[in-house]
Amino acid sequence: MGEVADRWGRRGAFRGFAFCYAVATIVMAMQNSAVAIDAVRLIDAIAIGAQLITLDTYASEIVPRNLRGRVFALSFAIIQTAVPVLALLGWLLVPRAPLHVRGWRWVMLIGGAGSFAVSVSFRSP
């Protein structure tokens, strides 16, 4: 993933991986077979892993030294908060079918929309 970040820049790589994760998650929500879900989930896993690594490198480059600890603490707090939020969403939505769409698909769509929002918020200066 380092080659991608070197070629596109840290910000571009982060945005690209966030966008890739968003698209793959939304595509996964539309799948009907376990094989298709697993294949798209593999793409998701690669994109989120690359995104996390790129974010740390990018943040260390742009954040002033005296603020790095606080920025990294906030970043990790957001990352760790995502796990219980996802569990809550799953608990609330999976047994239901709002608007006749299965709950697990809503959980995927919400995650994809969040990643898409992140990808567009890191625009060029």
C-alpha positions in Angstrom: 0.0 0.0 0.0 3.0 2.2 0.4 3.5 2.4 -3.3 -0.1 3.7 -3.7 0.4 6.4 -1.1 3.8 7.4 -2.6 2.2 7.7 -6.1 -1.1 9.4 -5.1 0.0 11.1 -2.0 -1.2 10.2 1.5 -4.4 12.3 1.2 -5.2 10.9 -2.2 -4.6 7.3 -1.0 -6.7 7.8 2.1 -9.5 9.2 0.0 -9.2 6.4 -2.5 -9.2 3.7 0.0 -12.2 5.2 1.9 -14.1 5.5 -1.4 -13.2 1.9 -2.3 -14.5 0.8 1.1 -17.7 2.8 0.6 -18.4 1.4 -2.8 -17.6 -2.2 -1.9 -19.8 -2.0 1.2 -22.7 -0.6 -0.7 -22.2 -3.3 -3.4 -22.1 -6.0 -0.6 -25.4 -4.8 0.7 -26.9 -5.6 -2.7 -25.6 -9.2 -3.0 -27.7 -12.3 -2.6 -25.2 -15.1 -2.4 -22.6 -16.0 0.3 -19.8 -16.3 -2.3 -20.5 -12.8 -3.7 -20.7 -11.3 -0.1 -17.4 -12.9 0.8 -15.7 -11.7 -2.3 -16.8 -8.1 -1.8 -16.0 -8.4 1.9 -12.4 -9.3 1.0 -12.2 -6.0 -1.0 -13.7 -4.2 2.0 -11.1 -5.7 4.4 -8.2 -4.7 2.1 -9.5 -1.2 1.7 -10.1 -0.6 5.4 -6.7 -2.0 6.4 -5.0 0.3 3.9 -7.1 3.2 5.0 -6.1 2.8 8.7 -2.4 2.6 7.8 -2.5 5.5 5.5 -4.5 7.7 8.0 -1.8 7.3 10.6 1.0 8.2 8.2 -1.0 11.1 6.8 -1.9 12.5 10.2 1.7 12.3 11.4 2.7 14.4 8.4 0.2 17.2 8.7 -0.5 17.5 12.4 1.9 19.8 14.4 4.1 17.9 16.8 2.5 19.5 19.9 -1.0 18.3 18.8 -0.2 14.8 17.6 -1.0 13.0 20.8 -4.4 14.5 21.1 -5.2 14.0 17.4 -4.1 10.3 17.5 -6.1 9.8 20.7 -9.2 11.3 19.0 -8.6 9.2 15.9 -8.3 5.9 17.9 -11.3 6.9 20.0 -13.4 7.2 16.9 -12.1 3.9 15.5 -12.8 2.1 18.8 -16.2 3.7 19.2 -17.2 2.3 15.8 -17.3 -1.2 17.2 -20.0 -0.7 19.8 -22.0 1.6 17.5 -22.0 -1.2 14.9 -23.1 -3.7 17.5 -25.9 -1.4 18.5 -27.0 -0.9 14.9 -26.9 -4.6 14.3 -29.0 -5.2 17.4 -31.5 -2.6 16.3 -31.7 -3.3 12.6 -30.8 -6.9 11.8 -34.0 -8.5 13.2 -36.1 -6.0 11.3 -36.7 -4.9 7.7 -37.3 -1.2 7.5 -38.8 -0.2 4.1 -38.9 -3.9 3.2 -35.1 -4.0 3.1 -33.4 -6.5 5.4 -31.7 -5.0 8.5 -28.2 -6.3 7.7 -28.3 -4.5 4.4 -29.1 -1.3 6.3 -26.1 -1.8 8.5 -23.9 -2.1 5.4 -25.5 0.9 3.7 -25.0 3.1 6.8 -21.3 2.0 7.0 -20.8 2.7 3.3 -22.4 6.1 3.5 -20.2 7.0 6.5 -17.1 6.0 4.6 -18.2 8.0 1.6 -18.7 11.0 3.8 -15.2 10.6 5.1 -13.8 10.3 1.6 -15.4 13.5 0.3 -14.4 15.4 3.5 -10.7 15.0 2.8 -10.6 17.2 -0.3 -7.6 18.9 -1.6 -6.5 22.2 0.1 
